[in-house]
Amino acid sequence: MKIGFVKVGTQPINFEISKEKLIFSGTLVKFSRSLIELEAKITGSLIMPCDICAEDFDSSVNESVKFHISDGICKDGDSEYDIIEIDNSIIDLDEILDSEVELFKSNYFSCPECKN
């Protein structure tokens, strides 16, 4: 799902996208003249390999994310949020979800068998 940067105003825009067994849902709202705030949850499950035995297992996902999105290079170095810089005035929510999933996958996981 792609949304034009200029389409986001001070009234929140709700979104929800699904990918495999994940749901990415939340809001986009203009935070300042040059920043948009994305606040969302990623829920569902992913098939992950256990880092101990290497067997695949279903890992539940329940992550909250909050970003500021800048159209171009952001000059606000004092932001308390992570900033996503886009360069084509299009917010690609699928790309943001993919990035967050890869970050989640980089964590350490153990299956229920190995936790015991």
C-alpha positions, 0 to 999 in steps of 0.5 A: 500500500502506497500513500502520497506524502501530501495526502496525509493531513492533520486528520489521521489516516487509518491503514491495515495491510496483511502479509502472510500471517501478519497484520500491520495496522495503524494511523498516519497523521501530519506531525509538522510541516515536514514530518508525518507520524506513523503509529502502528501494531504488527500482530500475527505469527511468523515461521522462524528457525530455532536458534538452538535446534534449527527446527522451524516453529510458529513465533507470535508477533505483537509489536508496536512501532512509532516513527516519523516519516520525512519527505527527503533528508530530515534536518530534525536531529532532536527527534525522540523517534526513529525517522524514515526518510523517503525520497519520492514523496510516496510512503510505501507501507509494504516496505516499512512492514518488510523492514520491521519484519526483518528487524524482528527476525534478527532477534534470538528465538528458541522453540518451545522444546528448547526453552525447557 
